[in-house]
Amino acid sequence: MTEQESRQERPGVVRTGAGLLNRNFGRILVFVYGVLALSATGRAVVQIATKFDKAPLQYSLSAFAAIVYILATWALGTSRKAMAVAVVTVEFFAVLVIGATNSRSVDLDRQTVWTDFGHSYGYVPLLLPFVVVWWLWFNRERN
């Protein structure tokens, strides 16, 4: 069985005109989301385990961010386009809402990944959804 035949038989995998979504530049996106998933998960675990009583909402939002990044990594890594669009849309609006309601004046230990539009992460959380949507559009079905 060739590699192309095995790809066509995988249920739930989206075939696109340019190939699977997790090829070429898509691998970079999977890697970046994987790094964010590990970072956000680590941050949330430490915050919840050591000082949850100080800022339960912010630390719960950190855990939510970790879940979003894990789901985005999985969706892009397994070429699930609809799931990827849904997850990065949630990410984008969460970054906007949390970024608009939290400012840099929040104590560093009470910040989330998305505080001040992802300032502490180089604004990557704000920009990455646009890059993913562009990548998904670039790899759309062309009939």
Secondary structure, 3 states (H helix, E strand, C coil): CCHHHHHHHCCCCCCCCCCCCCCCHHHHHHHHHHHHHHHHHHHHHHHHHHHCCCCHHHHHHHHHHHHHHHHHHHHHHCCCHHHHHHHHHHHHHHHHHHHHHCCCCCCHHHCCCCHHHHHHHCCHHHHHHHHHHHHHHHCCCCC
